[in-house]
Amino acid sequence: MIRPVASVESAAQTDSALVHSRLLVGVKRRTPAASFATSISMRKPHKLLLHSLIRYRNTRRYASPASLDTSAAANPVPATSAVLSDLDLLDAGELTPTPRVYHGFITACAQSKNLEDARKIHAHLASSRFAGDAFLDNSLIHMYCKCGSVLEAHKVFDGMRRRDMVSWTSLIAGYAQNDMPAEAINLLTGMLEGRLKPNGFMFASLLKAAGAYDADGGIGAQIHALAVKCDWHEDVYVGSALLDMYARCGRMGMATAVFDKLGSRNGVSWNALISGFSRKGDGETALKMFAEMQRDGFEATHFTYSSLFNAIAGLGALEQGKWVHVHMIKSGQKLTAFLGNTILDMYAKSGSMIDARKVFDRVDSKDLVTWNSMLTALAQYGLRKEAVAHFEEMRKSGVYLNQISFLCILTACSHGGLVKEGKRYFDTMKEYNLEPEIDHYVTVVDLLGRAGLLNYSLVFIFKMPVEPSAAVWGALLAACRTHKNAKVGQFAADRAFELNPDDSGPPVLLYNIYASTGQWDAAARVRKMMKAIGVKKEPACSWVEIENSVHMFVAGDDAHPRAQEIYKMWDEISMKIRKEGYVPDMDYVLLHVDDQEREANLQYHSEKIALAFALIQMPEGATIRIMKNIRICGDCHSAFRYISKIYKREIVVRDTNRFHHFSNGS
């Protein structure tokens, strides 16, 4: 049909809207065209809207709010300042108002994310003859969501006379992308009541929201069932979102099942699986998945490497971390602040402060996380002077300090016994308009308690402007264990248990206090109470990485193939350190037995067995790094000092609290 010349503009608008709606409702295809990340970003510029959409009307899989604009680099749109000056041209009659012009303004504002300008454009559109146009209203929803004002997007949505799939998808995606998952999920019911069938992008947004909102994955499983009903579950993009949702909920069995059923995998699905195992603390499986990803021909991205470094940090596997770091360098990945932060954290948690410092120095554009990561590492290593110097350098450099910055320096002061400095830094938070959070109060209590100022700790707790948490009382209880104060310890344990009766820590610590002070009747009462309520102490274990293999030990372990050789080595070590002045500290044997049995029990703690094995297996002079799942005991701490001197070894022990560094007897 030949259209009159006078109706060309309106015909173009009709074609544009038709193609746009088809894009957003979507025609399903089995062959993915790009990455999931590309499909959910903003992709259609106003200048090429008509011709680009007509050209690709039959090639796009399904549509999303992403179809409202595209990459500014590929197809530039007017800068927001230019858009606002163009609004003046509209008012002056020098520019003809059309839906395409308004859409260009909205697209530019969505890219600049300037909320003030967004409101001006909306107000101008509302006073024009195009007010209420469904296509432009959908664009407004998308714009407000990109500017971070989902509530204003919802107002536009509520004011629409007729809502289509684009309207629902845009708003649901907006809530999901702005960390409002509950609101995104709640919209699904209303959309289904309107007899609309969800498309792939909507499922991806809903699954993202479910992963953030639902810890056990129950809601996500229901959305999964709906995706199966709508025949979207085998789509690679929806499948990747399903995988990520289950991984975020910790249901790695379901995540792996979804992954295995994907007919066509992409980099996003691999990254989601690796990231899930990393968050779950299963570093070994994460590394195995990375190897499979490489065999399948997918290149690792900075997200892949970040997940791997986080996984390795949990393992404390330094050699594995170095291998992945080398792989990253060879792949051509740049050392951005994002990657540098995770590498720094990996080296620090794997016991290599030298490598952590090198990474920090090599990151060109350091952000606050970079500075805080280095400060955290220094604090955990007990390098108090270095931590204070680093913190002061942050202040002089004009780095914006946040709550984490102060928590790190307070931790450093606590571990280093810098009571005066810790108090000063706590008071300094007011200068930065920062209100102390409960973790800061916990650290100050720990600071005072470690210094033996238990009464000052109590006064500080009673004067807190917020209710003390179980962690606050737990910090005081731990100090009472160190200083063997059963009276204050009992009081702190009672408060902690009232606030968190499921925590096994307070009863165990209280038992330890009574046992270490020889109050066996009181210790027996605590033990009886622990059995009655089902409290169990976590078994201690230690592990050491040697030649890319991790060897784990428990106290009195005889399961290792070289157990006999290990115990023989420890007996030799024990004789040597005793000659140098080591005396076993019986206070750390918490069983009511005779001295001979107590000493035998003390000698075979898991960290001592791990150290003996490392001395057998590792080359002379190599640094020994041991990880432990609970705090190292005082007797092992003392023994390791002597061992580091006699065997001329640098020994690093990472427990749940901090790093302990032993070198030349100190």
N, C-alpha and C positions, 0 to 999 in steps of 0.2 A: 504494500500500500504506500502511495506517495503522499507525504505530508506537506501541507502548505508551509511556505517559508516562515510565516509569522509564528508557527507553532514549533519551530525547531528547538527552541530553548526548553519549552515544556516537555517536548518529546524526549529530549536528552535527559531531563530530570526523571521522567518516567522510566526510561531504560536504566538509568543509574540506580534508581530505587529498586527496580525489579531485580537487577543483577545482584545488588547489595543484599537484598532479602534472601535470594537464593544461596548466596555465599553463607549467610548466617544460619539459615535453616539447614543447609548442607545436603549434598548428595554423597552418599557413602561410597568410598573407593577403598580397595584393599591395599593399594600401593602407596606408602607414605611418601610425601613430596619433600619434606624437610625435617629438621629436628623439632622436637616438642617445644623446646625453648623458643624457636622461631615462630611456631604456630601460635604461641600465646603472647607474643609481643605485638606492638602496634605497627601496622604495615601498609596502609593505603593513603597516600597524600591527596590533598584536594585538587592539585593541578592536573593530576593524571587520573582522577577518579573515573571519569566516563570511559576513556579509551582503555585503561588498564582493566577495569572490571569487565567490559564487553569482551576484551581479548581473552581473559582468563575465566569467563563465566562458567565454562564447562570443565575447568581443570582443578579448581580448588575443591578439597575434600568436603570440609564442612566449615561453617563460619563461626565467628566469635567476635567479641568486642575488638579483637585485634584487627578486624577488617576495617575499622573506622579510620585508621591512619597507618602510615608505614615509617620506615627509617628515614629520618631527616637527612642522613648522609646520602642515601640513594636518590631521594626526591625531595629537595628542600622545600620548606613551607615558610611563610612569612614569620619573621621574628615577632614576638608578642608586642613589642613597642610599635613596630610597624603596623600590626593589626589594629592597635588602638587608634593610631593616627588615621588608618583607613576607615574606622568607624566615623571619624569626623568628616571624611569625604562622603560617606553615605548620607550623613545628616545634611551636608551641603548640596547634595544632589549631583556630585561629581562622579559618583560610583554607583552603578545600578545594583540594587540589592537582589540577590538570587540565593536559593538554597545552597548552591555550590560555593558562593562567596562566604556565607555564614559558616558552612562546614569547614572551609579553609581556616577561618579565624579560630574555630573551636579546636581544630587539629593542632594548630600552632600553640594554643594555650595548653592543651593536654601535654604536649611535649615539653613545654617550659615549666609546667606544674606550678603556675602562678595563680593562686586562688583568688587574689584581688582582681586580677584581669579577667579571670573566668566569670566572676560575678558581673563585671561590666558588660562583657559580651552577652551573657544571659539576659541581663536587663534590656540591652538594646534589641535582642531578638524578640523578647517578650512584647515589646512595643511595636513590632513590625507585623506585616500581614502574614508572615510565615510562622507566627506563634501557634504552637500546637501541632506543627508538622511532625509526624511520627519519626521520620528519619532524623530530623534535627534534634528532637527530644532524646532519642537514643544516643546521639552524639554528645548531648549535654550530660547525660548520665555517665557516659564513659569519661568525659572531661573532668567532671567533679571527682570521680573515683581516682583518676590519675593525680589530681591535685590534693588528694587526701581527705576530701570532705564527702564521705559516703552519705551522711545525713542529708546534705543538700541534693545529692544524686537521688536519694529516696524520695525527697519532696517532688522532684521532677517526675519520677516514676509514678507517684501517687496522683499527680495532676494530669496524667495522660488519659485521653478518652479511650484509646484502644492500645493495649500492650501486646506486642508480638514476642517471638522467641528472642529477638535481639535485646529487647527491653529486660526480660528476665535474666538472660545470660549476662548482660552487662552489669546488672546490679549484683547478682550472685558473685560474679568474678570480682567486682569491686570490694565487696565485704571480705572475700577470701584473701585478696591481695593486701588488704589493709588491716590484717590481723584481727578480724571480727568474725571468727568461724561460726559461732552460734547463730548470728544473724543470717549468714549465708545459708546455713542448713535449714533454718526456719522458713526461708522463702520457697523451698522446694515443694512443700505441701500446697501452697497457694498456686504455684505454677501447674501442678498436676490437676488441681481442681478446675483449672481453666482449659483442661483437655489438650495441653501442649505436651509434646514428646521431647524429652531432653536430647540434646545433641552431644557430640564428643567433647566440645569445649566446656559445656556445662558440667558434664561428668568429671572432667579434669579439675574444674574449680571446686566442685562439691567434695571430691575426694581429698583435695588439698585442705579444705576446711575441716573435714572429718579427721584427718591426720593430726591437725593442730588442736582439735577440740576434745576428741574422744580417746582417752588413754588406753582403753582395752580394745578398741576397734569395733565395738558393737554397732555403732551407727554406720561406720564405714562398710561393715559387712552387709548392712541393709542396702546401702547405695550400690554395692557390688551386685547384689541380687537384682536390683533394678536395671543395672547395666546389662546383665545377662538377659533379662526380659526384653530389653530394647535392642538386643543384639549388638552391643558396643564393646563387650568385654574382650573380644579378640583384637580390637584395634590397638596398634602399637602404642599410640599416645595415651589412650585410656588405660591400657595395660600398664604402662610406665607409672601412671598416676596411682593405679591400684597398688602396684608394687611399693611405691613410696609411702602410701598411706599405711599399709600393713607394717612396713619397716619402722615408721615413726611410732607406731603403737607397740613395737617390740615383738610383733608376731612374725618372726622371721621364717617360720615354717610355711605360713600362708604366702608370704612375700616370695619365697623360693618357688612355691607351687605356681604362682602367677607367672613368674619369670620363665619357668620351664615350659609353660603352655603358650608363650608368646611366639607366634609364627614368624615374626620379623622383629629382631631386637635392634636397638640403637644405642648410642652412647648414653642417652638419658637413663634407659632401663639398667644398663650396667652400673652407672654411677649411683642410681638409687639403691641397688642391691649392696654395693660396696659400702655406701654410707650407712645403710641400715645395720650391717654387721659391725661397723665401726662404733656406732652409737650404742649397740648392744654390748660392747666390750669384747667382742669376738674378733680380735685382731688377726689371729691365724687364718680364719676363714676369709676375712677381708683380703688378706694377701693372696690367698689361693684364687679368689674371684678375680683379682687384678691380673694374675698370671693367665687365667682363662680368657679374660678380656683381650689381652695382648695376642693370644693365639688366634682369637676370632677376627683379628685385624682391626680392632677399634683403638684409636689413639686416645691416650689419657689426656684429660683437661686439667685445669687448675683445681676444679672441684674434685676430680679423682684423687689428685695428689694430696689435697687438703684432708680428705677422708682417710687416706692411707697414713698420713703423718699423725693424725689423731689416734688411729688404731694402734700404731707403733708406740706412741707415747704411753698408752695404757699398758702395753706389754713391757715397756722399758727395754725394748730390743734394739740396742744401739747399732749393731752391725746391719740389721735389716733396714733401719732408718737411713744409714749411710748409703746403702745400695739403692734405695728408692730415691734418695736425694741425687745421686749420680745419674740415675735413669731420667729424672726430671731435667737435669742440666743438658743431657745428651738429646733430649726431645725438643730442646729449644725454648722451653718455658722460661719466661722472664721472672726475676725475683721481685714480684710485686709485694706490697705491704701485706696483702691478704695471704699469700703463700708464705712469705717470710715469717709471719706471726705463728703459723702452724709448725713450720720447721724449727723455729726458735724454741717453741714449747716442747716439741719432740725431743730435741737435743737436751734441753734442761731436765725433762722428766726421765730421760734415759741415762742421766748421770754424767753428761759432758758439758760442763759450763764453758769450757774453752770454745767448743763448736757453737754453743748458743751465743756467746759474745761475738764470734766472727760473723754469724748471720745477722745479728743486730747491727753491727757496724756496716754491713754491705747493703742493707735496705736503704735505698735512696730516699724515698718519700715515706718517712716514718709517720705512722698515725698514732693515736692515743693507745690503741691496742698493742702496738709494737712496744711503746715505752712501758706500758703496764705489764706486758709479758716478761720483759727483761727484769722489771722490778719484782715481779712474783718469783722468778727464778732465783734472784739474789736473796730474797726473803726465805725461800724454802731451803736454800743451802746454808742459812745462818750467817751469811756474809753481811753482817750488820753495817760495817763502815762503808762498804761498797754500795749497799742499798740506800743508806742516807745520802751519800754523794750523788747517786743516780737520781734520787727524788729531788734533791736541790737543783740538779741540772735541769730536770723537767720544769721546775718553777722558773728558773732563769731563762729557759728557752721559750717561755710563753705558752707551753703546752697546757691545754685546758684540762685541769685535774677533775676527776670525778670520784664517786664513792669507792670505786675499785682501787684507784690510786692510793687513797688514804687507808683502805683496808690492807693493802700490800705493805705499806710502810709501817703500819701498826703491827703487822705480823712479824716484820723484820725486827722491830724494836722488842717485841715479846720474846722471840727466839734468842735475841742477842743480849737480853737483860738491860735494855736501855729504857728504864722506867721514866726518867725525867724527859727524855726526848719523845717517848710515846705519849705522855700526857700533853706535851706541847703540840704535837701534831694533831691529837684529838681535838684540842681547843681551836686549832688553826682551821678546821673545817668550816667554822662560822664565817671566816674571811672570804670563803668561796661560795657562801650561801648554800652550803650543803648540810642537810640534816642527817645526823648519824642514824644508820639503820641498825637492826638488831645484831648483825654480824660485827659491826664496829664495837658494840657494847660487849659482845662475847670476847673479842680480842683484847679489850682493855682489862676485863676480868682475868683473862689468861696472863696478860702482862704483869698485873699485880700479884696474881697467885704464884707464878713462877719465881717471882722475887721473894716469896715467903710472906707477902703482905696480905695475909688472909683476912684480917679484920678490916683493912682498908677496902678489900674486895667486897666484903659484906656491906659496908657503908655505901660504896659506889652502886651496888645493886639496889639497895633500898632507896637511893636518890634518883634512880633512873626515871625519866619521864614516861617510859613505856613499861608495860608489864614484862617482867623477866620471862624469857622462854626457857624451855628445857635445856637448850644449848648453853644458856648463861649459867644455869646451875651445874651443868655438866663440866664446864670449864673450871668452876670453883672446886668441884669434886675431884677433878684430875689433879689440881694443885694440892688438895688435901692428901691425895695418894702419894705425891712426891714428898711432901713434908710430914707425912704420917700423922695427920691431925684427924683423929677419929670423931671427935665431937662435932666439929664444923662439917666434916664429911658426911656424917649421919644426917645432919640438917639439910645439906645440899642434896643428898641422895633422895630424901623424902620429897623435897620440892620437885626434883626432876622426874621422879617416878609418878607423881600426881599428874604432871603435865603430859607425860608420854609413857604410859604404862607398858607399851609394846617394845620399848627400847631396852635391850639387854645390857647396855653399857653401864648405867648407874648401879644396878645390883652387883655386877661383876667388879666394878671399881671399889664399891664399899666392902665387898668380901676381901679384895686384895689389901685394903687398908687394915682391916682387922687381922688378917693373916700375917701381914708384914710386921705388925706390932705385937704379935703373939697372943692376941685376944681370940683364942680358938673357939670358945663357947659362943661369942658373938658371931664369929665367922660361920660356925655351924648353923646358927639361926638364919643367917642370910642365905646360906646354901639350901636350907630346907625351904625357905620362902621361894627361892629361884626354881626349885623342882616343882613346887606346888602350882606355880603360875606358868610353868613350861619354858622358863628362860634358859637358853643354851648359849654357851660361850663359843664364838667362832673359832674353829681350830686354826692355830698359827701355821703358816707355811711360808717358805722363802724360795726364790728361784734365781738362777743365774744363767746368762746367755753365753754360750761358748761355741764358736764356729757355726753361727747361725742356728744353733739348736738350744732350746730352753730346757733346763734341768730343774725340776721342782722337788723340794724336800719338806717333810714335816718333822716335828720333834721325835727323836728316837727312830728315825726312818731306817728300815732295813730292806726296803723294796728295790732300791737302786742296784743295778747289776754289779756295781763296784763298791757295795756297802762295806765289805770287810776292809778294803783298802782305804776307804774314807775314814772309818773309825780308827784305824791304825795311824793315819795321818793326824787325826785330831789328838790322839794320845801323845804323839810326838810334839805337837804344837803346845798342848797343855803343860807338858814338862818344861819346855823352853820359857814360856811366859811366866810360870811360877818362879823360875830362877831369877827373872828380871823384876819380880816384886808383885806379880798379880796374885790377888787373894779373892777367891769366889765370894760373892755377896749373897749370903743366904736369905736376905730379905726378899729376894725375887723368886724363892721357892715357896709356893703357896699351898703346900701340903703339910699336914701335921704328922711328920715322920721323923726318924732319927737323923742326926747330922750327916752320917755317911750316905744315906739314901737321898737326902736333900741335895748333897753335892753332886751325886751321880745324875740326879734328875736335871740339875742345872747345866751340866756339861754338854748335853746333847740337844740344845735348842736348835730349831731349824736353820737359823742364820749361821750358826757355827758349823753345822754340817755342810751347808752350801759353800762356806768359805774354805773348808778343808778340801772339798772337791775342786774348787777353783784353783787352789794352790797346787794340786796334783796336775791338773789338766792344762792350765794356762802357762804360756812361756814366761820365763823369769823377767821381772820388771814390768809386766803388763798390768794395767789398772784393773782392779776387780770391782765389778758393779753388781750389787745384790739388791733384789727387791723383796719386800715383805708386806704381807697383807694386814698386819697390825703393827703397833708400835714396838720398836726394838727395846728390849729390857735393859736396865742399867748395868747388869753384870756383863752382858754381851758387848755393850758400849765400852766398858772398861777393858775387856779382853781384846777387842779389836784395836785399841790404842797400842797395846803392847805388841800385837802381831804386826801392825804396820811398821813398827820400828825394827823388830827382829828380822822380818823377811824383806824389809826395804820395799814395801808395796804401798801404793796408793789405793785405799779402799773407800768405796762410796756405797752407802746403804740408803735406799729409799724406803721409808715406811709410810704409813697413812698420814703422818703428820708433817714430815719434812725430810730433807736429805741430811745425812750424817757423813762428814768427810774426815777420813783418818789418814794422816801422813806423818811419818817419822815420829810416831808416839804422841801425836796431838790431834 
